[in-house]
Amino acid sequence: MFIPMEGEKLVCLENVAMIYRGERGSVILKRDGSTVISSLTPVTLKRRYLAFCRELETNGRSFL
């Protein structure tokens, strides 16, 4: 499963340990210890993920 980020970037949820709100935006902590900073809020990231899933289902594609 993926979360669409700004632009063309995607983050794979399998690699995500935690998402939290930091001073500079949302911080996505990956299992390998690296981080991705996003200006999107955790709520917006969830909405984007759900919209991405709906679009895949509408187009007849499975995301699993």
N, CA, C and O atoms as CSV, one atom per row, in Angstrom:
chain,resi,resn,atom,element,x,y,z
A,1,MET,N,N,0.839,-1.164,0.000
A,1,MET,CA,C,0.000,0.000,0.000
A,1,MET,C,C,0.892,1.237,0.000
A,1,MET,O,O,1.984,1.241,0.567
A,2,PHE,N,N,0.400,2.271,-0.644
A,2,PHE,CA,C,1.191,3.478,-0.828
A,2,PHE,C,C,0.413,4.717,-0.410
A,2,PHE,O,O,-0.817,4.740,-0.445
A,3,ILE,N,N,1.155,5.749,-0.014
A,3,ILE,CA,C,0.578,7.068,0.234
A,3,ILE,C,C,1.143,8.010,-0.819
A,3,ILE,O,O,2.361,8.179,-0.892
A,4,PRO,N,N,0.281,8.640,-1.650
A,4,PRO,CA,C,0.774,9.642,-2.598
A,4,PRO,C,C,1.216,10.894,-1.842
A,4,PRO,O,O,0.490,11.404,-0.989
A,5,MET,N,N,2.395,11.374,-2.159
A,5,MET,CA,C,2.933,12.573,-1.519
A,5,MET,C,C,2.846,13.742,-2.500
A,5,MET,O,O,2.166,13.653,-3.522
A,6,GLU,N,N,3.531,14.826,-2.188
A,6,GLU,CA,C,3.588,15.959,-3.099
A,6,GLU,C,C,4.267,15.526,-4.392
A,6,GLU,O,O,5.193,14.715,-4.384
A,7,GLY,N,N,3.794,16.077,-5.491
A,7,GLY,CA,C,4.397,15.748,-6.779
A,7,GLY,C,C,4.122,14.303,-7.166
A,7,GLY,O,O,2.999,13.818,-7.029
A,8,GLU,N,N,5.144,13.623,-7.645
A,8,GLU,CA,C,5.014,12.247,-8.118
A,8,GLU,C,C,5.500,11.217,-7.107
A,8,GLU,O,O,5.544,10.027,-7.420
A,9,LYS,N,N,5.868,11.650,-5.894
A,9,LYS,CA,C,6.431,10.727,-4.906
A,9,LYS,C,C,5.355,9.869,-4.256
A,9,LYS,O,O,4.225,10.307,-4.044
A,10,LEU,N,N,5.741,8.624,-3.942
A,10,LEU,CA,C,4.905,7.696,-3.185
A,10,LEU,C,C,5.724,7.173,-2.023
A,10,LEU,O,O,6.941,7.027,-2.128
A,11,VAL,N,N,5.053,6.890,-0.911
A,11,VAL,CA,C,5.718,6.258,0.229
A,11,VAL,C,C,5.010,4.922,0.464
A,11,VAL,O,O,3.786,4.865,0.584
A,12,CYS,N,N,5.797,3.860,0.527
A,12,CYS,CA,C,5.256,2.522,0.767
A,12,CYS,C,C,4.970,2.351,2.257
A,12,CYS,O,O,5.863,2.530,3.085
A,13,LEU,N,N,3.727,2.005,2.602
A,13,LEU,CA,C,3.347,1.853,4.007
A,13,LEU,C,C,4.059,0.704,4.696
A,13,LEU,O,O,4.181,0.703,5.921
A,14,GLU,N,N,4.534,-0.281,3.932
A,14,GLU,CA,C,5.285,-1.397,4.526
A,14,GLU,C,C,6.548,-0.904,5.217
A,14,GLU,O,O,7.019,-1.513,6.177
A,15,ASN,N,N,7.099,0.213,4.716
A,15,ASN,CA,C,8.349,0.755,5.243
A,15,ASN,C,C,8.143,1.817,6.312
A,15,ASN,O,O,9.120,2.339,6.850
A,16,VAL,N,N,6.890,2.151,6.636
A,16,VAL,CA,C,6.598,3.233,7.576
A,16,VAL,C,C,6.418,2.684,8.988
A,16,VAL,O,O,5.650,1.749,9.212
A,17,ALA,N,N,7.134,3.278,9.932
A,17,ALA,CA,C,6.995,2.902,11.340
A,17,ALA,C,C,6.016,3.837,12.050
A,17,ALA,O,O,5.255,3.403,12.914
A,18,MET,N,N,6.040,5.137,11.678
A,18,MET,CA,C,5.219,6.118,12.384
A,18,MET,C,C,5.068,7.374,11.528
A,18,MET,O,O,5.966,7.737,10.768
A,19,ILE,N,N,3.919,8.024,11.667
A,19,ILE,CA,C,3.693,9.339,11.064
A,19,ILE,C,C,3.245,10.267,12.188
A,19,ILE,O,O,2.294,9.974,12.913
A,20,TYR,N,N,3.947,11.390,12.319
A,20,TYR,CA,C,3.567,12.347,13.361
A,20,TYR,C,C,3.795,13.758,12.872
A,20,TYR,O,O,4.513,13.982,11.897
A,21,ARG,N,N,3.187,14.698,13.544
A,21,ARG,CA,C,3.295,16.110,13.186
A,21,ARG,C,C,4.500,16.712,13.892
A,21,ARG,O,O,4.585,16.677,15.120
A,22,GLY,N,N,5.433,17.264,13.119
A,22,GLY,CA,C,6.610,17.918,13.670
A,22,GLY,C,C,6.546,19.416,13.443
A,22,GLY,O,O,5.533,19.934,12.972
A,23,GLU,N,N,7.616,20.111,13.774
A,23,GLU,CA,C,7.659,21.570,13.608
A,23,GLU,C,C,7.621,21.992,12.140
A,23,GLU,O,O,7.025,23.013,11.798
A,24,ARG,N,N,8.261,21.201,11.273
A,24,ARG,CA,C,8.355,21.574,9.863
A,24,ARG,C,C,7.297,20.895,9.005
A,24,ARG,O,O,7.308,21.060,7.785
A,25,GLY,N,N,6.391,20.142,9.599
A,25,GLY,CA,C,5.363,19.445,8.841
A,25,GLY,C,C,5.208,18.029,9.360
A,25,GLY,O,O,5.649,17.716,10.466
A,26,SER,N,N,4.592,17.181,8.575
A,26,SER,CA,C,4.432,15.789,8.960
A,26,SER,C,C,5.745,15.053,8.751
A,26,SER,O,O,6.416,15.227,7.734
A,27,VAL,N,N,6.099,14.233,9.723
A,27,VAL,CA,C,7.329,13.446,9.645
A,27,VAL,C,C,6.929,11.986,9.490
A,27,VAL,O,O,6.170,11.445,10.294
A,28,ILE,N,N,7.449,11.364,8.449
A,28,ILE,CA,C,7.207,9.949,8.218
A,28,ILE,C,C,8.500,9.235,8.585
A,28,ILE,O,O,9.513,9.360,7.897
A,29,LEU,N,N,8.448,8.488,9.674
A,29,LEU,CA,C,9.611,7.740,10.152
A,29,LEU,C,C,9.565,6.355,9.527
A,29,LEU,O,O,8.615,5.600,9.731
A,30,LYS,N,N,10.599,6.033,8.764
A,30,LYS,CA,C,10.656,4.735,8.103
A,30,LYS,C,C,11.335,3.713,9.006
A,30,LYS,O,O,12.058,4.076,9.934
A,31,ARG,N,N,11.102,2.448,8.733
A,31,ARG,CA,C,11.662,1.364,9.541
A,31,ARG,C,C,13.188,1.346,9.529
A,31,ARG,O,O,13.808,0.857,10.474
A,32,ASP,N,N,13.793,1.871,8.474
A,32,ASP,CA,C,15.256,1.896,8.411
A,32,ASP,C,C,15.859,3.088,9.159
A,32,ASP,O,O,17.076,3.275,9.156
A,33,GLY,N,N,15.002,3.897,9.802
A,33,GLY,CA,C,15.473,5.037,10.581
A,33,GLY,C,C,15.476,6.352,9.821
A,33,GLY,O,O,15.622,7.409,10.434
A,34,SER,N,N,15.321,6.315,8.502
A,34,SER,CA,C,15.282,7.549,7.722
A,34,SER,C,C,13.911,8.214,7.874
A,34,SER,O,O,12.942,7.578,8.288
A,35,THR,N,N,13.850,9.491,7.535
A,35,THR,CA,C,12.599,10.233,7.642
A,35,THR,C,C,12.287,10.938,6.336
A,35,THR,O,O,13.178,11.252,5.547
A,36,VAL,N,N,11.009,11.179,6.129
A,36,VAL,CA,C,10.525,11.975,5.011
A,36,VAL,C,C,9.687,13.081,5.624
A,36,VAL,O,O,8.795,12.813,6.429
A,37,ILE,N,N,9.967,14.329,5.249
A,37,ILE,CA,C,9.202,15.475,5.745
A,37,ILE,C,C,8.193,15.863,4.675
A,37,ILE,O,O,8.537,15.975,3.498
A,38,SER,N,N,6.954,16.066,5.085
A,38,SER,CA,C,5.892,16.452,4.166
A,38,SER,C,C,5.166,17.660,4.729
A,38,SER,O,O,4.991,17.777,5.942
A,39,SER,N,N,4.749,18.552,3.854
A,39,SER,CA,C,3.963,19.699,4.310
A,39,SER,C,C,2.504,19.305,4.532
A,39,SER,O,O,1.724,20.090,5.071
A,40,LEU,N,N,2.135,18.100,4.122
A,40,LEU,CA,C,0.773,17.614,4.296
A,40,LEU,C,C,0.549,17.160,5.733
A,40,LEU,O,O,1.462,16.629,6.365
A,41,THR,N,N,-0.645,17.364,6.248
A,41,THR,CA,C,-0.970,16.912,7.600
A,41,THR,C,C,-1.264,15.407,7.572
A,41,THR,O,O,-1.580,14.867,6.512
A,42,PRO,N,N,-1.165,14.727,8.710
A,42,PRO,CA,C,-1.505,13.306,8.744
A,42,PRO,C,C,-2.929,13.025,8.234
A,42,PRO,O,O,-3.163,12.003,7.590
A,43,VAL,N,N,-3.871,13.921,8.518
A,43,VAL,CA,C,-5.247,13.747,8.042
A,43,VAL,C,C,-5.294,13.813,6.514
A,43,VAL,O,O,-5.988,13.020,5.878
A,44,THR,N,N,-4.560,14.756,5.930
A,44,THR,CA,C,-4.508,14.877,4.473
A,44,THR,C,C,-3.841,13.656,3.857
A,44,THR,O,O,-4.280,13.175,2.812
A,45,LEU,N,N,-2.790,13.149,4.487
A,45,LEU,CA,C,-2.129,11.940,3.987
A,45,LEU,C,C,-3.109,10.764,3.972
A,45,LEU,O,O,-3.121,9.975,3.027
A,46,LYS,N,N,-3.926,10.650,5.014
A,46,LYS,CA,C,-4.927,9.580,5.065
A,46,LYS,C,C,-5.944,9.753,3.939
A,46,LYS,O,O,-6.294,8.786,3.262
A,47,ARG,N,N,-6.414,10.977,3.740
A,47,ARG,CA,C,-7.377,11.234,2.660
A,47,ARG,C,C,-6.792,10.884,1.299
A,47,ARG,O,O,-7.471,10.286,0.464
A,48,ARG,N,N,-5.524,11.258,1.070
A,48,ARG,CA,C,-4.870,10.939,-0.197
A,48,ARG,C,C,-4.749,9.433,-0.397
A,48,ARG,O,O,-4.950,8.927,-1.501
A,49,TYR,N,N,-4.420,8.724,0.677
A,49,TYR,CA,C,-4.298,7.275,0.598
A,49,TYR,C,C,-5.644,6.647,0.230
A,49,TYR,O,O,-5.706,5.791,-0.653
A,50,LEU,N,N,-6.713,7.062,0.896
A,50,LEU,CA,C,-8.036,6.507,0.618
A,50,LEU,C,C,-8.495,6.835,-0.804
A,50,LEU,O,O,-9.099,5.990,-1.465
A,51,ALA,N,N,-8.219,8.039,-1.275
A,51,ALA,CA,C,-8.568,8.421,-2.646
A,51,ALA,C,C,-7.769,7.592,-3.650
A,51,ALA,O,O,-8.300,7.188,-4.685
A,52,PHE,N,N,-6.505,7.341,-3.349
A,52,PHE,CA,C,-5.644,6.523,-4.204
A,52,PHE,C,C,-6.223,5.113,-4.316
A,52,PHE,O,O,-6.281,4.553,-5.411
A,53,CYS,N,N,-6.653,4.537,-3.191
A,53,CYS,CA,C,-7.245,3.192,-3.180
A,53,CYS,C,C,-8.534,3.162,-3.990
A,53,CYS,O,O,-8.755,2.232,-4.766
A,54,ARG,N,N,-9.391,4.176,-3.816
A,54,ARG,CA,C,-10.652,4.242,-4.571
A,54,ARG,C,C,-10.389,4.335,-6.065
A,54,ARG,O,O,-11.086,3.704,-6.860
A,55,GLU,N,N,-9.385,5.119,-6.454
A,55,GLU,CA,C,-9.054,5.271,-7.867
A,55,GLU,C,C,-8.579,3.942,-8.461
A,55,GLU,O,O,-8.947,3.592,-9.583
A,56,LEU,N,N,-7.772,3.214,-7.712
A,56,LEU,CA,C,-7.319,1.908,-8.195
A,56,LEU,C,C,-8.497,0.955,-8.369
A,56,LEU,O,O,-8.570,0.234,-9.364
A,57,GLU,N,N,-9.413,0.948,-7.414
A,57,GLU,CA,C,-10.588,0.075,-7.507
A,57,GLU,C,C,-11.476,0.474,-8.678
A,57,GLU,O,O,-12.010,-0.390,-9.374
A,58,THR,N,N,-11.637,1.780,-8.901
A,58,THR,CA,C,-12.452,2.269,-10.008
A,58,THR,C,C,-11.866,1.865,-11.354
A,58,THR,O,O,-12.600,1.547,-12.290
A,59,ASN,N,N,-10.550,1.881,-11.446
A,59,ASN,CA,C,-9.882,1.523,-12.689
A,59,ASN,C,C,-9.642,0.029,-12.821
A,59,ASN,O,O,-9.001,-0.414,-13.774
A,60,GLY,N,N,-10.158,-0.765,-11.859
A,60,GLY,CA,C,-10.049,-2.211,-11.951
A,60,GLY,C,C,-8.682,-2.763,-11.613
A,60,GLY,O,O,-8.324,-3.850,-12.067
A,61,ARG,N,N,-7.915,-2.033,-10.826
A,61,ARG,CA,C,-6.585,-2.497,-10.453
A,61,ARG,C,C,-6.554,-2.818,-8.962
A,61,ARG,O,O,-7.188,-2.141,-8.153
A,62,SER,N,N,-5.825,-3.838,-8.622
A,62,SER,CA,C,-5.669,-4.203,-7.218
A,62,SER,C,C,-4.380,-3.590,-6.690
A,62,SER,O,O,-3.370,-3.564,-7.392
A,63,PHE,N,N,-4.412,-3.100,-5.467
A,63,PHE,CA,C,-3.192,-2.534,-4.876
A,63,PHE,C,C,-2.537,-3.496,-3.919
A,63,PHE,O,O,-1.532,-3.148,-3.299
A,64,LEU,N,N,-3.066,-4.696,-3.774
A,64,LEU,CA,C,-2.458,-5.702,-2.881
A,64,LEU,C,C,-1.586,-6.636,-3.673
A,64,LEU,O,O,-0.986,-7.550,-3.107
